[in-house]
Amino acid sequence: MLELRAVDCQSGDTLAEEQVTAGSKEKVLDVLGAAASKLRGELGESLATIQKFDVPNEQATTSSPQALQALSLGEKASKEKGAKGGPAVLSTPRPA
């Protein structure tokens, strides 16, 4: 089960939320993308804008959760250690 929740940073109130279930780990990003689009609508974004800027996951990201995790770790290292930190993490081989 995946849960997306938009929260007001000042009050902590939940503005909108979506709960979805993916049938397999390969479907997680697709299901998450659809839930994010629905959440955007609940938050007041127009359907035209959602459709205009909605990019299919296969164009925006990878279908590999491991690759997405490696990218996130590289970005975090870049922020913490500067420009030299990210490439070191991203070039490290990961077990399959």
WOFENGI-V84741 format. One record per backbone hydrogen bond with DSSP energy under -0.5 kcal/mol. CO is the residue of the C=O (numbers start at 1). NH is the residue of the N-H. E is the energy in kcal/mol with one decimal. If there is no record, write none. Layout:
co=CO nh=NH e=E
co=CO nh=NH e=E
//
This chain:
co=2 nh=20 e=-2.5
co=4 nh=18 e=-2.5
co=5 nh=7 e=-0.6
co=6 nh=15 e=-3.3
co=6 nh=16 e=-1.1
co=8 nh=12 e=-2.7
co=13 nh=8 e=-3.0
co=13 nh=15 e=-0.5
co=16 nh=6 e=-2.8
co=18 nh=4 e=-2.9
co=20 nh=2 e=-3.5
co=24 nh=27 e=-1.2
co=25 nh=28 e=-0.7
co=27 nh=31 e=-2.6
co=28 nh=32 e=-2.7
co=29 nh=33 e=-2.3
co=30 nh=34 e=-2.1
co=31 nh=35 e=-2.3
co=32 nh=36 e=-2.4
co=33 nh=37 e=-2.1
co=34 nh=38 e=-2.0
co=35 nh=39 e=-2.5
co=36 nh=40 e=-2.4
co=37 nh=41 e=-1.6
co=38 nh=42 e=-2.0
co=39 nh=43 e=-1.7
co=40 nh=45 e=-2.2
co=41 nh=44 e=-1.6
co=46 nh=50 e=-2.5
co=47 nh=51 e=-2.7
co=48 nh=52 e=-2.1
co=49 nh=53 e=-2.4
co=50 nh=54 e=-1.4
co=53 nh=55 e=-0.6
co=56 nh=59 e=-2.1
co=56 nh=60 e=-1.5
co=57 nh=61 e=-2.9
co=63 nh=65 e=-0.7
co=64 nh=68 e=-2.2
co=65 nh=69 e=-2.2
co=66 nh=70 e=-2.3
co=67 nh=71 e=-2.3
co=68 nh=72 e=-2.3
co=69 nh=73 e=-2.5
co=70 nh=74 e=-2.2
co=71 nh=75 e=-2.5
co=72 nh=76 e=-2.3
co=73 nh=77 e=-2.5
co=74 nh=78 e=-2.2
co=75 nh=79 e=-2.0
co=76 nh=80 e=-2.2
co=77 nh=81 e=-3.3
co=78 nh=82 e=-1.5
co=82 nh=85 e=-1.4
co=82 nh=86 e=-0.9
co=83 nh=87 e=-0.8
co=84 nh=88 e=-0.9
co=85 nh=89 e=-1.4
co=86 nh=90 e=-2.7
co=87 nh=91 e=-2.1
co=89 nh=92 e=-1.1
//
